[in-house]
Amino acid sequence: MKIKEQIVTINRLHDLIRRKQTGTPQQLAGRLNISNAKLFRYLAFLKEDFEAPICYCKSSGHYYYEASNFEPNFRKITVV
């Protein structure tokens, strides 16, 4: 996957989480057309590099942001 495609996918992931329209991890990976493993890497990336407050609701089966006004700050990323 090229970097542009990854950025688009991560932005789409953020939007789905923000709107609480992710569904289960399997459904979300399908919506994003990526593997479950890649989904979990992207979620970890958002949590670790952007300090995204991502939570998962077991009863309704979807991801959401604990802070509903969360927006990733892409300027935080540094290239080594």
Backbone as ProteinMPNN parsed JSONL, in Angstrom:
{"seq_chain_A": "MKIKEQIVTINRLHDLIRRKQTGTPQQLAGRLNISNAKLFRYLAFLKEDFEAPICYCKSSGHYYYEASNFEPNFRKITVV", "coords_chain_A": {"N_chain_A": [[0.858, -1.177, 0.0], [0.614, 2.172, -0.864], [1.936, 5.269, 0.458], [0.12, 7.427, 0.226], [-2.321, 6.089, -0.035], [-2.384, 4.855, 2.457], [-2.615, 7.08, 4.147], [-5.107, 8.06, 3.349], [-6.686, 5.874, 4.131], [-6.264, 5.868, 6.923], [-7.354, 8.359, 7.568], [-10.002, 7.848, 6.843], [-10.587, 5.807, 8.656], [-10.386, 7.279, 11.052], [-12.587, 9.011, 10.654], [-14.756, 7.199, 10.633], [-14.56, 6.185, 13.235], [-14.996, 8.549, 14.678], [-17.662, 9.078, 13.988], [-18.846, 6.934, 15.131], [-19.354, 4.607, 13.644], [-18.141, 2.179, 13.136], [-18.535, -0.573, 13.569], [-17.86, -4.045, 14.289], [-14.421, -5.214, 14.777], [-13.816, -6.916, 12.572], [-15.803, -6.16, 10.712], [-15.108, -3.488, 10.37], [-12.499, -3.655, 9.299], [-13.199, -4.824, 6.887], [-14.776, -2.746, 5.767], [-12.79, -0.876, 5.356], [-11.253, -2.196, 3.608], [-8.967, -3.682, 4.323], [-6.714, -5.902, 6.072], [-7.437, -7.609, 9.193], [-5.2, -7.567, 10.869], [-3.749, -5.363, 9.875], [-5.596, -3.359, 10.456], [-5.492, -3.354, 13.275], [-2.866, -2.499, 13.575], [-3.063, 0.104, 12.55], [-4.875, 1.21, 14.39], [-3.298, 1.061, 16.708], [-1.256, 2.773, 15.916], [-2.644, 5.247, 15.757], [-3.351, 5.463, 18.468], [-0.841, 5.45, 19.807], [0.939, 7.296, 18.45], [-0.619, 9.565, 18.079], [-1.929, 9.854, 20.39], [-4.585, 9.092, 20.555], [-7.734, 8.766, 22.028], [-8.99, 6.067, 21.823], [-11.606, 3.811, 22.224], [-13.366, 0.712, 22.791], [-16.612, -0.447, 22.541], [-18.057, -3.12, 23.918], [-20.699, -3.989, 24.178], [-22.226, -2.7, 22.161], [-20.592, -3.089, 20.038], [-18.648, -1.394, 18.649], [-16.041, 0.999, 17.798], [-15.006, 4.018, 19.432], [-14.265, 7.468, 20.214], [-13.08, 8.385, 23.337], [-12.896, 11.02, 24.151], [-14.988, 13.072, 22.669], [-14.412, 15.177, 20.966], [-11.984, 14.725, 19.755], [-9.303, 15.231, 17.52], [-6.911, 14.184, 15.235], [-3.543, 15.33, 15.325], [-1.665, 15.87, 12.813], [0.717, 17.148, 12.515], [2.323, 16.41, 14.562], [3.801, 14.217, 13.893], [7.011, 13.064, 13.36], [9.722, 12.714, 11.138], [12.223, 10.354, 10.925]], "CA_chain_A": [[0.0, 0.0, 0.0], [1.396, 3.397, -0.961], [1.733, 6.189, 1.575], [-1.112, 8.193, 0.01], [-3.434, 5.181, 0.276], [-2.389, 4.677, 3.904], [-3.149, 8.313, 4.738], [-6.548, 8.066, 3.063], [-7.297, 4.841, 4.965], [-6.235, 6.333, 8.312], [-8.364, 9.426, 7.672], [-11.32, 7.206, 6.796], [-10.713, 5.147, 9.947], [-10.692, 8.336, 12.019], [-13.953, 9.485, 10.426], [-15.691, 6.167, 11.079], [-14.531, 6.17, 14.702], [-15.63, 9.789, 15.134], [-19.11, 8.959, 13.785], [-19.257, 5.69, 15.799], [-19.906, 3.749, 12.607], [-17.112, 1.21, 12.779], [-18.92, -1.974, 13.679], [-16.849, -4.902, 14.915], [-13.136, -5.119, 14.073], [-13.905, -7.593, 11.275], [-16.595, -5.31, 9.824], [-14.332, -2.278, 10.089], [-11.44, -4.029, 8.361], [-13.866, -4.998, 5.593], [-15.15, -1.422, 5.244], [-11.573, -0.186, 4.931], [-10.609, -3.071, 2.626], [-7.659, -4.045, 4.848], [-6.759, -7.079, 6.937], [-7.609, -7.341, 10.622], [-3.884, -7.229, 11.424], [-3.431, -3.984, 9.501], [-6.495, -2.51, 11.229], [-4.957, -3.221, 14.628], [-1.662, -1.659, 13.489], [-3.512, 1.494, 12.39], [-5.43, 1.641, 15.679], [-2.149, 1.272, 17.598], [-0.591, 3.987, 15.419], [-3.422, 6.396, 16.22], [-3.263, 5.549, 19.935], [0.516, 5.731, 20.268], [1.55, 8.486, 17.86], [-1.517, 10.716, 18.169], [-2.581, 9.809, 21.695], [-6.023, 9.009, 20.293], [-8.443, 8.062, 23.097], [-9.88, 5.106, 21.168], [-12.188, 2.788, 23.094], [-14.25, -0.232, 22.102], [-17.81, -0.786, 23.314], [-18.374, -4.534, 23.676], [-22.147, -4.219, 24.082], [-22.738, -2.275, 20.857], [-19.671, -3.578, 19.014], [-18.04, -0.373, 17.804], [-15.005, 1.858, 18.364], [-15.378, 5.421, 19.598], [-13.289, 8.278, 20.929], [-13.512, 8.73, 24.685], [-13.09, 12.468, 24.063], [-15.729, 13.162, 21.4], [-13.892, 16.248, 20.108], [-10.613, 14.394, 19.365], [-8.862, 15.365, 16.13], [-5.478, 13.89, 15.188], [-2.658, 16.425, 14.945], [-0.684, 15.247, 11.939], [1.986, 17.873, 12.634], [3.098, 15.775, 15.625], [4.614, 13.149, 13.332], [8.362, 13.464, 12.949], [10.375, 11.733, 10.275], [13.588, 10.091, 11.393]], "C_chain_A": [[0.901, 1.236, 0.0], [1.021, 4.346, 0.177], [0.445, 6.989, 1.427], [-2.334, 7.349, 0.357], [-3.54, 4.96, 1.779], [-2.985, 5.895, 4.602], [-4.651, 8.39, 4.541], [-7.26, 7.062, 3.967], [-7.345, 5.278, 6.427], [-7.237, 7.462, 8.524], [-9.775, 8.844, 7.668], [-11.602, 6.472, 8.106], [-11.086, 6.161, 11.02], [-12.143, 8.798, 11.876], [-14.985, 8.474, 10.906], [-15.727, 6.068, 12.604], [-15.269, 7.387, 15.243], [-17.153, 9.702, 15.049], [-19.706, 7.713, 14.449], [-19.934, 4.733, 14.827], [-18.908, 2.681, 12.171], [-17.63, -0.212, 12.69], [-17.81, -2.745, 14.365], [-15.515, -4.729, 14.179], [-13.172, -5.774, 12.682], [-14.693, -6.75, 10.267], [-15.814, -4.066, 9.412], [-13.211, -2.566, 9.099], [-12.026, -4.213, 6.961], [-14.251, -3.67, 4.964], [-13.935, -0.682, 4.689], [-10.789, -0.985, 3.888], [-9.164, -3.381, 3.027], [-7.821, -5.288, 5.725], [-7.004, -6.66, 8.383], [-6.292, -6.911, 11.252], [-3.512, -5.784, 11.11], [-4.331, -3.007, 10.253], [-5.929, -2.285, 12.625], [-3.66, -2.418, 14.646], [-2.045, -0.188, 13.363], [-4.107, 2.031, 13.688], [-4.304, 1.929, 16.671], [-1.4, 2.538, 17.208], [-1.323, 5.235, 15.906], [-3.305, 6.58, 17.73], [-1.882, 6.013, 20.387], [1.062, 7.054, 19.744], [0.692, 9.742, 17.976], [-2.231, 10.814, 19.507], [-4.109, 9.826, 21.553], [-6.702, 8.203, 21.393], [-9.474, 7.077, 22.545], [-10.311, 4.041, 22.174], [-13.055, 1.869, 22.232], [-15.399, -0.582, 23.031], [-18.207, -2.218, 22.961], [-19.867, -4.756, 23.47], [-22.709, -3.81, 22.721], [-21.802, -2.653, 19.716], [-19.127, -2.508, 18.097], [-16.948, 0.383, 18.565], [-15.546, 3.274, 18.475], [-14.232, 6.139, 20.288], [-13.863, 8.63, 22.291], [-13.747, 10.238, 24.796], [-13.718, 12.728, 22.696], [-15.201, 14.244, 20.466], [-12.467, 15.968, 19.633], [-10.412, 14.584, 17.869], [-7.372, 15.081, 16.107], [-4.682, 15.108, 14.706], [-1.52, 15.836, 14.121], [0.658, 15.964, 11.966], [2.884, 17.263, 13.693], [4.064, 14.731, 15.084], [5.971, 13.721, 12.904], [8.97, 12.343, 12.129], [11.812, 11.591, 10.741], [14.474, 9.769, 10.238]], "O_chain_A": [[1.845, 1.32, 0.786], [-0.051, 4.244, 0.773], [-0.256, 7.207, 2.416], [-3.277, 7.844, 0.975], [-4.642, 4.884, 2.323], [-3.771, 5.755, 5.539], [-5.385, 8.746, 5.463], [-8.322, 7.365, 4.511], [-8.357, 5.079, 7.099], [-7.9, 7.511, 9.56], [-10.642, 9.304, 8.412], [-12.724, 6.51, 8.611], [-12.001, 5.925, 11.809], [-12.845, 8.957, 12.875], [-15.983, 8.851, 11.521], [-16.792, 5.889, 13.195], [-16.077, 7.268, 16.163], [-17.855, 10.194, 15.932], [-20.906, 7.46, 14.348], [-20.956, 4.125, 15.146], [-18.837, 2.322, 10.995], [-17.205, -0.974, 11.821], [-16.913, -2.148, 14.96], [-15.479, -4.164, 13.086], [-12.615, -5.232, 11.728], [-14.299, -6.638, 9.106], [-15.854, -3.646, 8.255], [-12.999, -1.797, 8.161], [-11.42, -3.807, 5.969], [-14.077, -3.481, 3.76], [-14.028, 0.039, 3.696], [-9.788, -0.508, 3.353], [-8.256, -3.349, 2.196], [-8.939, -5.671, 6.072], [-6.804, -5.501, 8.748], [-6.265, -5.995, 12.074], [-3.017, -5.064, 11.977], [-3.876, -1.934, 10.649], [-5.889, -1.152, 13.106], [-3.377, -1.727, 15.625], [-1.427, 0.671, 13.992], [-3.867, 3.183, 14.048], [-4.35, 2.925, 17.391], [-0.957, 3.291, 18.075], [-0.699, 6.17, 16.408], [-3.177, 7.702, 18.218], [-1.772, 6.877, 21.257], [1.593, 7.851, 20.517], [1.216, 10.856, 17.973], [-3.029, 11.722, 19.739], [-4.818, 10.479, 22.319], [-6.294, 7.074, 21.669], [-10.675, 7.23, 22.768], [-9.488, 3.454, 22.876], [-13.421, 2.204, 21.106], [-15.18, -0.971, 24.178], [-18.64, -2.492, 21.842], [-20.264, -5.612, 22.68], [-23.576, -4.497, 22.182], [-22.179, -2.548, 18.549], [-19.138, -2.683, 16.878], [-16.928, 0.407, 19.796], [-16.427, 3.679, 17.717], [-13.345, 5.513, 20.869], [-14.991, 9.113, 22.394], [-14.688, 10.677, 25.458], [-13.042, 12.614, 21.673], [-15.517, 14.226, 19.277], [-11.798, 16.882, 19.151], [-11.234, 14.159, 17.057], [-6.628, 15.677, 16.885], [-5.104, 15.819, 13.794], [-0.529, 15.358, 14.673], [1.648, 15.421, 11.476], [4.079, 17.556, 13.732], [5.045, 14.394, 15.747], [6.052, 14.719, 12.188], [8.75, 11.164, 12.406], [12.523, 12.578, 10.928], [15.664, 9.516, 10.425]]}, "name": "protein", "num_of_chains": 1, "seq": "MKIKEQIVTINRLHDLIRRKQTGTPQQLAGRLNISNAKLFRYLAFLKEDFEAPICYCKSSGHYYYEASNFEPNFRKITVV"}
